[in-house]
Amino acid sequence: MRGFTRFEFAVCGLLFALLVGGLLSKLQEYRAQMERAAALQLVAAARTAMAVRVARLAVDGRGPAALEALAQENPVTWLARVPDNYQGEFSRPDAGVIKPGHWYFDRSDRSINFLQSSDTFSFGISKLLKFKVELLQAPAPADSDGRNEASYGLVLDQLQIR
């Protein structure tokens, strides 16, 4: 029985390194997907909180002015618990101020933003997820007096970053 030669040992080492490299790149990709899913879950919670607030305004008989005021608020404050990775409110923060993997509210454009920490190795995909509350207005059919009333609502929508 003979042992491995140096060449065979080097080939085994190279194959092992390739397999570990492939595994690590896949783990990084899964981590990025997990982080994105967690961010979208927080946005879903903010959307639910927004729907509850809109319903309360409707029950109280408050109109479009109240919805407009609600659209100007920071959606993170609507949550039952502020996330641990929320850094606060900023006005166009400089690069490096926001830590990767953290949320912040940008007062300048009234948006909540999440800076992803994981790099997905995908070119053209922004590491910043940006969401904004917008007031929607849909014209309703004319009533019996011939007046057109509008229906109002709010939406927390993701903005495309260019």
Buried (B, 14 or more C-beta within 10 A) or exposed (E): EEEEEEEEEEEEEEEEEEEEEEEEEEEBBEBBEEBBEEBBEBBEBBBEBBEEBBEEBBEEEBEBEBBEEBBEBBBBEBBEEEBEBBBEBBEEBEEEEBEEBBBBBBEEEBBBBBBBBBEBEEEEEEBEBBBBBEBEEEEEEEEEEEEEEEEBBBEBBEBEEE
